[in-house]
């Protein structure tokens, strides 16, 4: 069935991207291609977008410096966005944000700023007071990419409610307790060090017992298993096909609804890595690397029905669409739809 899609983009040329979109985009997905692409809101570099489950509220970062912004919108039944205002992200270049499952908090992280902020959400969905803030300090072992903290992604642990922060610059995944007032407290015993691997994004398995971290700097996928009130790394596997050479920077990681398949994007190889996953033995195996049919696949999403996969190919200005067979894990290319500098895909 058709679905509405919001597409995060870059609107400006930056050192890592030739951004030339006009803002936050809206589109339709009919199961085969992305169409009816239009500008939903004129936001500078809305590189990450999140929406409430019912699609009535939308939040986006504005990845700018020296201080970025987090912006909110009400979304009507016919998909029109109405601005609800914005607020400082608490640091330069916000790269990610997430809605707390309670619906009462918005959490945002800044890449260049290396910070995490928690905001209260007002009854109408607008962004209220900042209730929590942490500033990361330090560096990782890679002098070029880990010279400072770089918060790249964050989310909420489905079992504990802790805020999970993936910091590529420090080479760490940190767990923070979130109290009733919205303040954050580091749980140092739960911190997972990845060092020069450069952790970028994390995805939880539907069972809540496992999680997966895609590492940008060494092209690997870590399998994590819950051990009491923390996670431990149990295995690591490459995201690249045997014999692959040259620079490669993985970006997105997603898990299918049944938990049996993990998908990750490779920028450089320009492929989608397909892993089988056996939760009984906590083991991921790379079973295929499918050409993304576009350059620099930055984000990847699985359609609500579970039988389509979409990749946002940042450097070739297109969203590519694949049919996905959950039984065989095969990806079959269907279409490439023109979209300016797409970097985030969100179904609403």
N, C-alpha and C positions, 0 to 999 in steps of 0.2 A: 504494500500500500504506500501511497505517497507520504513523504515526511517533509517538514520544514527543517532547514539547516541554517545555522549561523556560522559564519566563517571569519575567523580572526586573521588579520593581515599586517603587513608593514606598509606604511604610507610614505616613508622617507628612506633615502639612501643612507645606509649605515655601513660601518666597516665590514660587517658580515653578510649584508644583504642589500640588493638593489630594490628597495621597497618603492612601489609605485601604485598601490591601490588607493582608493578614495576614502577608506574608513572601514568600519564594521559592516560586513556584507550579509545579506539574507538571500536564501535560494530555496529551490524545491528539489527534492530527490525522488524520482519516480521508480526506483529499483534498478535503473539502468544508467541514467546519467543525471548530472546536476544541471539545472536550468533555471531560468527566470532570476538570474543573479542581479541584485540591486543593492544600492547603498542604504543600509538601515540606519546608520548613525555616522556622522563625520567625527571620528575619534582619531587622534594621532597614534599610529602604531598600536592598534588593539590586538596585540600578539597572543593573548589568551582570553578566552570567553567561557563563562559558566552560566548555567540557567537553573532555576528551580525545577523540580520534577514536573510541575504542571505548566512550565514554560511562561508563567505570568511575570516573572522577574528575571532580568538579565544583568550580568555584571562583566565588566571587561577591564583589563589593565590598559594604561596608556604608557607604553615602554619608552620613556623619555628621561632625560637628565637635565640638571643635576638632581631634580626631585621628580619622580613620576607621579602618576595619579591612578586612582581606582574609581571607576564610574558605574552608576546604576541606572537601569531603565525599567519602566513598566512596559509590558508587551501585551498588546490587545489580542483578541481572538483571531483577528485577521492579520496578525504579525507586525503591526506597526509599533515601533519603539518610541516611547516618550521619556525624555531625560528626567531623572530624579536627582541629578547633581552628582558631584564627585568630591574626593578628598585626597590629600597627599598620601602617597604610598609609604612614606617614611624612609625613602631612599631612592637611589637612581635606578632606572631601568627595571621596573617590576616585570617579572617574567611569568608569574603564575598566581592564581587565586583559586580558592575552593570555598564552597558553602558548607557550613557545619550541618550535619544531619538534623539538628534541632530546628534549623531555619532561623535561629536567633543570632548567628555570628557569620561573619565573612573573614576569611584568613587570606593574607596576601604576602608574597615574598619578593624581594628585590634582588636582581642578579648582581648589578654593579655595587649596590648598597650593602648587600650581604645581610639583610635584616628581614624580620618577620613581624607582621602586625596583625592584631585581631581587632575587628570592628563590631560593635553592636549594630544590628539591623532594626530599623524602626518598623512600625506596623505596616506602613505603606511600601516597605521594601527599600527605602532610602538608607544611605549609610550614615550611621550615628557616630557616637563617640568611639575613639580608640580605647579599647579596654586592656590590651596587652601588647607588649613590644619587647623584642629581643634583638640585640645587635651581635652578630657573630664576629669573632676576631681570629686572626691567625692566617695560616697558609698551608698549602699542600706541597707534595714533593715535586710537582711539575712546575718549573719556573715560568713557563710561558702561559699556562692556562690556570694555574693554581696559586697565583701570586697574592691572592686575597680571597676572602669568602665570596661565594657566588651561589646564592639560593636559587635553585632552578625549578624546584617543584615542591609542593606540600599537599598533604591530605589528612584524613582522619582515620585512625585505626578502628576498624569496624567492631572490634571486640572490647577495647579498653576506652575508646573515645579520645585517646591521646592524639595530639597533632604531630604528624610525621613530616620532617623537613629534610629534603635531599639537597645537600650543599656540595656542588661540584668542586668549588674552590678549595674547601677544606678536605674533600675526599671522605665525607662522613654522611651517614643518615642518622638524624637525631630524633629522639622521641621526647615530646614535651607534654606534661600533664596540663590540662586546661580546667581551671576551676570554675565555679558557678558565676563568678564575676567577670570571667573572660580573660583572666591573667594566665600567663604561661610560666611553667617551672620545668627546667631541664631535668630529665632523668638520665644522669650520666652513665649509670650502669647499663642502660639500654642502647647507648650509642654504638653504631656499627661503623667501623673504619674500613674504607675501601682504598685509601691511599691514591696512588697515581692512576688507578682504574678510571677515576672521574665519574662518580655516580651522577646520573642526570634525571631519570624518572623512575618511579616505583608504581607498581600495580598490585593490588591485593587479589588473591584467589578467592572465588566465592565461598570456600570453606572457612575463611577467616584464619586458617592455620598456616597458610603459606603466603608469601609475597615474592615479587620478582623485581630486581633492580637492573635497569639497562645502564651500562657504563660507557660513556661517550669516548673516553680517551684510549681504551684498549679493546674496544669492540667485543665486549662480553656481556653475558646475562648471568646475574647471581640468583640462585634459588635460596630463599630464606624460609626457615621453619620456626613456628612459634615454640618457645621453650619457657613455660611459665608466663611471666609478664614481659618478656622481651623476645626478640628474634635472633636466631643464629644463622650464619651462612652455612649451607650444607653442600653446595656444589656451584661450580662456575663453568659455563660453556660459551664457546665463541658464537657470535652472531653472523660470521662470514662463511661463505662456501670455502671448501678446501682449495687452496691455491690462489685465493683472492689476494691481490696486491694493491699497493698505493694507499693514499690517505682515505680513511673511512671514519665517519662520526655517527654512531647510532643516535636516535632521537627519541622515538616514542615506543612505549610498550603497552600492550593490551592483552586481556585474558577473555576468552570466550565464556559465554554464560554457563556452559556445562563444566568449565574448568579444565578441559582436556587439551586445549590448544593455547599457546602463547604466541603472540605476534610482535615483532619489533621491526623498526625501519632502520635501514642503513643509508646514510648520506655519503656518497663517494662511490660505493658499489652500486648505489641506487636500486636497492632490493628490499623486499619484505622477507624477513627471516621468519620461518614457521617452525615452531617447536611443539613436539608432543610433550604432555606432562602427565606423569603417573603420581597422583597424590599419595598412594599407599607407600611408595618408596622415596617420595620427594625428589623425583628425577626428571629433568628436562633434557630432551634430545632434539638437536637440530635435524629436521627431516627434509627441509627444502628452503631455497632462497629464490623467490619469485621476482623477476624484474618489475620494478615499480611503474615502468612505462612513463616515467617523468624524472626530472632532475631534482635532487635533494628532497626526498620525502620527509617532511618535517613532522607531520602528525598523521595519525592513523586512527580510524574509528570503525567499529563494527555496528552495522545497522541494527535497529531494535529487533528485527525478526531473526537475526543471527546468521543470515545467509548472504550478506553482502559486506564487503570491506572497501572503505574509501581511504585514499591516501592524498594528503595535501602536499603537492610537489612545488615547493617554494620557488625554485630557480627556473622552472619551465612554465610557470603561470598556468597550472592546470590541477584539477582534482581527478585522479584516476579511480575507476570503479572496477571491482572484481566480484564475480560470483564466488561464494565460499561454500564448500561441501564439508560440513562438520565431521562427517564419517571418515572421509579420505584425507581431509585437510587440504584438498587441492584448491588453488586459486585460479580462476579463469578470467582473463581480461575481458571487460565488456565495453568500456568507453573511457575517453579522456575529455573532460569538459573545461573550457577556458575560464580561468579565474585568476585575477591579478594577485600575485605574491601571497598565496594562501599558506597559513602556518598553524591554524587551529580549526578543528571541525567539531561542532556541537549540535547534536540533534535536539529539537525543541518540539 
